[in-house]
Amino acid sequence: MTAGIGGSAPAPGSFDVAAVRALYPALSDGHAYLDGAAGTQVPASVIDAIASAYRAGIGNLGGTFAASDRAGEIVAAARAAVADLTGGTADGVIFGPSATSLAYRISEALSRAWTAGADIVISRLDHDSNVRPWSQAAGRAGVDVKWAEVDLVTGELPVAQYADLIGPRTRLVAVTAASNAIGTRPDVAAISGLAHGRGALCYVDGVHATPHVPVDVAALGADFFTTSAYKWSGPHLAAAVARPELLETVWPDKLAPSSNAVPWRFERGTLPFADLAGTTAAVEHLAALAPGGGESGTGSGTSPASRRQRVIASMTAVEAYESALFGRLLDGLAELDRVTVYGKPARRAPTAFFSVAGLAPRAVAEHMAARRVNVWHGDNYAYELCTVLGLEPEGAVRAGLVHYNDVSYVDRFLDAITEIAR
Ligand SMILES: Cc1ncc(COP(=O)(O)O)c(C=O)c1O
């Protein structure tokens, strides 16, 4: 088993995938959902939490009545839940509609302090949502953009290059914790250490990492860490996690009457209260995945584990389960002469990006869909990576695992791809 990103984690429990799958109503449709990297299904507990929030009555924030109080409680609970998922602080959790919109929002605010002659470092491994907001803000501010390159054979993002890229004028380093295309998990702690050594901030895209490994934003050295709930069994919204003290120094554009307080001043308009109730339920779902997660297993051995401890235990078990299953998928692909798998990074999320010789990615995905296997095709917004790999505009095929996938999905996938790739 590989280590999670960030801090140390307890030993994993066993992982009962059949029990987990039974919690997801959508999985009963018989399709093999290997498209989790583009968005996961949700368990009944999340659906129920959203419905219950609406059934109970939700007012807007700041009113004098119970339904308004309930909205406030929902927001507070969701901030606490995302803090437990990531190791952050509840007061540093900013909610937004998507990681993309949060990156634009935060880049606009941070870049106000940038002056001509400064620079930023972005990477060709990243999803475009952690590239374009920064390069466009840099263009407006007259700031240079430096690129961290991917080793196209291994798929690694070598850390050594950052020592040259980051200098005294660097204001920000934006890097992903996991590639949503080839799965690479760069050494973010080392990269953020180099950034901090030069006084630069580190903005970490945690969207693809969060569903697969335990996250500890402090151990990663992430000044900002984004995560999208719809990638980890929650609703379609996202969060950026930062230290409240850092947020106090940043002023985004905002409406005059809206709160000046942190983190509220980073949130635009009315929050999606019911979906935030679903977000808390999704974190509870993840925290309950590892058997025995209900007790700390330390100290007296009988004290209830905190939700943060249960999340770490669960995600450690998820990582071990997914990486074993992913090994089977990769081994199967390696036997097929007409398949090219891009990258072989040492530390990776369970996501494979590949081409089948002579077939367009969409044609492969259509063949798979006809066999009830859901895979993605295209560049998956890993635009820079696909460009340097020579894969634009068609991209490639992506098959990714999440915790509710089982061996029958992987075998159906391999059977279906073998029909067209041997
Ligand atoms: C690694 C990564 N970063 C960012 C995003 C963008 O997330 P959102 O849809 O919340 O903007 C995605 C979505 O696929 C992703 O996989």
The ligand as an SDF file (V2000), in Angstrom:
LIG
                    3D

 16 16  0  0  0  0  0  0  0  0999 V2000
   -8.1420   17.5220  -11.1140 C   0  0  0  0  0  0  0  0  0  0  0  0
   -9.3440   18.3780  -11.3680 C   0  0  0  0  0  0  0  0  0  0  0  0
   -9.2660   19.6780  -11.0730 N   0  0  0  0  0  0  0  0  0  0  0  0
  -10.2950   20.5080  -11.2670 C   0  0  0  0  0  0  0  0  0  0  0  0
  -11.4740   20.0520  -11.8040 C   0  0  0  0  0  0  0  0  0  0  0  0
  -12.5970   21.0280  -12.0130 C   0  0  0  0  0  0  0  0  0  0  0  0
  -13.5490   20.8190  -11.0230 O   0  0  0  0  0  0  0  0  0  0  0  0
  -14.9290   21.5960  -11.0680 P   0  0  0  0  0  0  0  0  0  0  0  0
  -15.7960   20.8520  -12.0230 O   0  0  0  0  0  0  0  0  0  0  0  0
  -15.4300   21.5360   -9.6480 O   0  0  0  0  0  0  0  0  0  0  0  0
  -14.6430   22.9740  -11.5180 O   0  0  0  0  0  0  0  0  0  0  0  0
  -11.6090   18.7080  -12.1370 C   0  0  0  0  0  0  0  0  0  0  0  0
  -12.8530   18.2080  -12.7450 C   0  0  0  0  0  0  0  0  0  0  0  0
  -12.8740   17.2420  -13.4670 O   0  0  0  0  0  0  0  0  0  0  0  0
  -10.5140   17.8390  -11.8960 C   0  0  0  0  0  0  0  0  0  0  0  0
  -10.5790   16.5470  -12.1870 O   0  0  0  0  0  0  0  0  0  0  0  0
  1  2  1  0
  2  3  1  0
  2 15  2  0
  3  4  2  0
  4  5  1  0
  5  6  1  0
  5 12  2  0
  6  7  1  0
  7  8  1  0
  8  9  2  0
  8 10  1  0
  8 11  1  0
 12 13  1  0
 12 15  1  0
 13 14  2  0
 15 16  1  0
M  END
$$$$
